[in-house]
Structure formats: C-alpha cells, structure tokens
Amino acid sequence: MMASPYTDLDRPPLSSRGLERALVTPESLWTRIDVRAETASTNADVAAAAMRGEPEGLVVVAERQTAGRGRRDRQWTSPPRAGLTLSVLLRPGPAVPTGGYGWLPLLAGVALLEAVQRVAEVEAGLKWPNDLLVGKGKCAGILAEVAGDAVVVGIGLNVSTRADELPETTGLPATSLKLAGAASADRDPLLRALLRGIAGWYGGWRDAGGDAELAGLLAAYRRGCSTIGREVRVLLPGGGEIRGEATAVDGDGQLVIRSADGGTHRVSAGDVLHVR
C-alpha cells in the first residue's frame, strides 16, 4: 500500500485541480497538468503520449519517480514530494526548424533559474548545458528528448531534500533549495512560476522562428550562465577533451571555448560527455 502523501507535513502533495485552474487557460500553452503519485519516468510518459498524438502543452508531474534519467542515462532520484520532477510536451514545428531544437533545454534552464530566484530567493546559476547550480552544488538537471515530431523536456529540481537524502555524485555535489537557505520551499508556487516562465520564453522563441537572439533568450541565458568566464575541461566521446576558458554561448546554443594556444572551439550539448 502506498504511504499517505500527508505523512510528512513539510512536503504536502501537489494539486492537479489547483494547478490546472491557474495554468490551463484559453490563452495558455498548457493544455493538461497530470500530477501522478508515482511513475517510472515522466519523460517516458510524455514521450509515449507524444507518439499517441497528444497535443502540445501536456505536463506530467511525479511526486515520486522510480527510474528517472539525466543526460547520458545518469540516474536522477528524489524522495517522495521532496522536489519537482516533471516533463512537458512541446511541438515547435513548423515555425522553428529542427536545427533550433537544441535551445529548448537552455530555454527551460532560463525559466527554472528565474523561478528559483523569484520564489526561493537564492543565488543560482546555469552550468552549461543542463544543470542549475545553487551555491557550489547541483540543484537541478534538465533533459530534452525528441519523440517523433515533438520534444519532451524533463526537469528535476531538489526542493526540500535533506542532506542525508541527497544522491552521491561523481562531479559537483548535490544540494537542494532548502539546504541553500531558500526563503520558500513550497513546490506549488515554484511549479507555477516555472511553467509560466517556460510558456513565456517558448512563445517568444517560437514567434522569432527559433532565433534565440531575436527572442532575447540568448542574452538571458548568457546573463545566468555561470560557466562563461571560467576555465573548463570538456570531456568528449572517444576519450578526447578540450581545455580552456569558456568565453560565450553562441546563437546556436554552443559553448565557445578559447584554448591556451589561442584556438577557438565550439561544442554542442550532444557532443559532450561532461563539463568540469
């Protein structure tokens, strides 16, 4: 038998009805918000819905995810109701060419950063291409996957996760908003702010034909990206690596690196194993 969602009063359940009342409106991107007590993977659920022809705007939120994945099939786990685990269904075409879809995880990152700063009132930054950093730790990850002619964007954010509940990591240590001293660890306003932010940025980006600079998205990402200006080591498939200073993120969403010999390298998220 599944445990009651009210056994931990610091972690109340989310309400599908309340979220839909606030976010599913005639002018909104969002068409349906499905809060599930438990699922294996919200990305897999939304991808399956996309292949069945579900229209753009579906949001699946899991109070507990049992088989979540990050980039390169890394595991993402969280205790029940300790974080926000969700995936959204987007269909950018034909307004945006498929070559521009790589901006979607970066777009979600900007929306997540803004929501966390506004609601939780913590200092945060984006680690290119798909992490949210709070303090010196990783607080969230983003994963985008193509499903037919749709794109599924998944987000996992540690909200009230306690120190003894954090997963072990091979790179940066994990953290949560609560551990970072968040003014609020209430998931409901965080989720509302995040979804409104995604909808706003996505609408402008799509109206601009996927031009991140024209939509203002490129400037917003650069402002929030803590990778820019740092010395980085980029691990590539096959064992290669690039070392140098990350100088910019370009209009295609690629990280621009200046190596010690003065050379300039551009790497896309799909070509990278890890950025350190």
C-alpha positions in Angstrom: 0.0 0.0 0.0 1.3 3.5 -0.9 2.1 5.7 2.0 -0.2 8.7 2.6 1.1 11.9 1.0 0.3 13.7 4.3 2.7 11.7 6.4 5.3 14.4 6.0 3.6 17.8 6.6 6.7 19.6 5.4 6.1 18.0 2.0 2.4 18.4 1.1 1.2 16.9 -2.2 0.6 19.0 -5.3 -3.0 19.5 -6.6 -3.7 18.9 -10.2 -7.0 20.7 -9.9 -5.4 23.8 -8.4 -2.6 23.9 -10.9 -4.9 23.4 -13.9 -7.2 26.1 -12.6 -4.3 28.6 -12.5 -2.4 27.5 -15.6 -4.7 25.9 -18.1 -6.5 28.9 -19.7 -7.6 29.7 -23.2 -4.5 31.7 -24.0 -2.0 29.4 -22.2 0.5 27.0 -23.7 -0.6 24.4 -21.2 -3.5 22.1 -22.0 -3.3 19.4 -19.3 -1.5 19.0 -16.0 -1.3 15.4 -14.8 0.1 15.0 -11.2 0.9 11.4 -10.5 1.7 9.9 -7.2 4.4 7.7 -8.7 5.8 6.8 -12.1 8.9 5.3 -13.6 9.9 8.3 -15.7 7.9 11.4 -16.6 10.0 11.8 -19.8 9.0 8.3 -20.9 5.3 9.0 -20.0 5.3 12.2 -22.0 7.2 10.7 -24.9 4.6 7.9 -25.1 1.8 10.5 -25.1 3.5 12.4 -27.9 3.7 9.3 -30.0 0.0 8.7 -29.5 -0.7 12.2 -30.9 -1.2 14.2 -27.6 -1.2 17.9 -28.5 1.4 20.3 -27.3 1.0 21.5 -23.7 0.9 18.3 -21.7 2.6 18.5 -18.3 3.3 15.3 -16.3 4.5 15.8 -12.7 5.6 12.9 -10.5 5.5 13.1 -6.7 7.9 10.1 -6.8 9.9 8.9 -9.8 11.4 5.5 -9.7 13.5 5.3 -12.9 14.4 8.9 -13.7 17.3 9.6 -16.1 19.5 12.6 -16.7 21.9 13.1 -19.6 23.9 10.1 -20.8 21.4 7.9 -18.8 22.6 9.1 -15.4 20.2 8.3 -12.7 18.1 11.0 -11.1 16.3 10.1 -7.8 14.4 12.1 -5.1 12.3 11.1 -2.1 8.6 11.5 -2.5 7.4 15.1 -2.7 10.9 16.4 -1.9 11.4 18.0 -5.3 9.8 18.9 -8.6 10.0 16.2 -11.2 8.2 17.0 -14.4 8.2 16.7 -18.1 6.5 18.9 -20.7 5.4 18.2 -24.3 6.3 20.8 -27.0 5.8 20.8 -30.7 7.8 23.7 -32.1 7.4 22.9 -35.8 6.9 24.1 -38.4 7.6 27.6 -37.0 11.0 26.5 -35.8 13.4 24.4 -37.9 14.6 21.2 -36.1 18.1 22.5 -36.0 16.9 25.0 -33.4 15.5 22.5 -31.0 18.8 22.4 -29.1 17.7 25.6 -27.5 14.8 24.0 -25.6 16.8 22.7 -22.6 18.6 26.1 -22.4 15.2 27.8 -22.5 13.9 25.6 -19.7 17.1 26.4 -17.8 16.4 30.2 -18.0 12.8 29.7 -16.9 14.0 27.5 -14.0 16.6 30.0 -12.9 14.2 32.8 -12.9 11.6 30.8 -10.9 14.1 29.8 -8.3 15.5 33.3 -7.9 12.0 34.8 -7.6 10.3 32.3 -5.3 13.1 30.7 -3.3 15.2 33.9 -3.3 18.6 32.0 -3.6 21.6 32.9 -5.7 21.8 30.4 -8.6 23.4 30.0 -11.9 23.2 27.8 -15.0 26.0 25.3 -15.7 26.0 24.8 -19.5 24.3 22.8 -20.9 21.7 21.4 -18.5 22.3 22.0 -14.8 21.1 24.5 -12.2 23.7 25.3 -9.6 22.9 26.8 -6.2 26.0 27.7 -4.1 28.6 25.1 -5.0 26.2 22.3 -5.6 23.9 20.9 -8.4 20.3 21.5 -7.5 18.6 20.6 -10.8 19.1 18.8 -14.1 17.3 19.2 -17.4 16.9 16.6 -20.2 15.4 17.1 -23.6 14.5 14.3 -25.9 12.9 14.1 -29.4 9.7 12.0 -29.7 8.6 11.8 -33.3 7.9 15.5 -34.3 7.7 16.6 -30.6 10.3 17.4 -28.0 10.0 16.3 -24.4 11.7 18.5 -21.8 12.2 17.0 -18.4 13.3 18.8 -15.2 14.3 17.5 -11.8 14.7 20.1 -9.0 15.7 19.3 -5.4 13.5 21.5 -3.2 13.3 20.2 0.4 15.7 17.3 0.0 17.7 16.8 3.3 21.5 16.2 3.4 21.1 12.5 4.2 18.7 12.1 1.2 21.0 13.6 -1.5 22.4 11.1 -4.1 26.1 10.5 -4.4 27.6 12.2 -7.5 30.8 11.9 -9.4 31.0 15.6 -10.2 29.6 18.5 -8.3 27.9 17.6 -5.0 24.1 17.6 -5.0 22.2 20.2 -3.0 18.6 21.4 -2.5 16.9 24.8 -2.2 16.2 24.2 1.5 19.8 23.3 2.2 20.8 26.5 0.4 18.6 28.6 2.7 15.7 29.2 0.4 13.1 31.7 1.6 10.4 29.3 0.5 10.5 25.6 -0.2 6.8 25.5 -1.3 6.7 23.5 -4.5 3.3 24.8 -5.7 4.4 28.5 -6.4 7.7 27.2 -7.7 6.0 25.0 -10.2 3.6 27.7 -11.3 6.4 30.2 -11.8 8.4 27.6 -13.7 5.6 26.7 -16.1 4.7 30.3 -16.7 8.3 31.1 -17.4 8.6 28.2 -19.9 5.4 29.3 -21.6 6.6 32.9 -21.9 10.1 32.2 -23.2 8.8 29.4 -25.5 6.2 31.7 -27.1 8.7 34.4 -27.8 11.3 32.0 -29.1 8.8 30.3 -31.4 7.4 33.6 -32.7 11.0 34.5 -33.6 11.3 31.4 -35.6 13.8 29.8 -33.1 16.1 32.8 -33.2 17.3 32.9 -29.6 19.0 36.3 -30.0 15.9 37.9 -31.5 13.7 36.5 -28.8 16.1 37.8 -26.0 16.7 34.3 -24.9 20.4 34.3 -25.8 21.1 37.4 -23.7 19.1 35.9 -20.8 21.0 32.7 -20.9 24.4 34.4 -21.0 23.4 36.6 -18.0 22.5 33.5 -16.0 25.3 31.1 -17.2 28.0 30.6 -14.5 30.1 28.6 -17.0 31.0 31.7 -19.0 34.3 33.2 -17.9 35.5 30.0 -16.2 38.3 27.6 -17.0 36.6 24.4 -18.2 37.6 20.9 -19.1 35.1 19.4 -21.7 35.2 15.6 -21.9 34.3 14.3 -25.4 33.1 10.9 -26.6 36.0 8.7 -27.5 38.2 10.0 -24.7 39.2 13.4 -26.1 38.9 16.6 -24.2 39.1 20.4 -24.6 40.6 22.7 -22.0 40.3 26.4 -21.9 38.2 29.4 -21.0 34.5 29.3 -21.7 34.0 32.7 -23.4 30.4 32.6 -24.6 27.4 30.7 -25.6 26.7 31.4 -29.3 23.4 31.8 -31.2 23.2 28.0 -31.8 23.4 27.3 -28.0 27.0 26.0 -28.3 29.7 26.7 -25.7 32.6 28.7 -27.1 36.0 27.8 -25.6 39.3 29.6 -26.1 42.2 27.2 -25.5 45.6 28.1 -24.2 47.1 28.1 -27.8 44.5 30.8 -28.8 42.3 28.4 -30.7 38.5 28.7 -30.6 36.4 25.7 -30.2 32.6 25.3 -30.3 30.9 22.3 -28.7 27.2 21.4 -28.7 25.4 19.7 -25.8 25.0 16.5 -27.8 28.8 16.2 -28.4 29.8 16.5 -24.7 30.1 13.8 -22.1 30.8 16.2 -19.2 31.9 19.8 -18.5 34.1 20.4 -15.5 
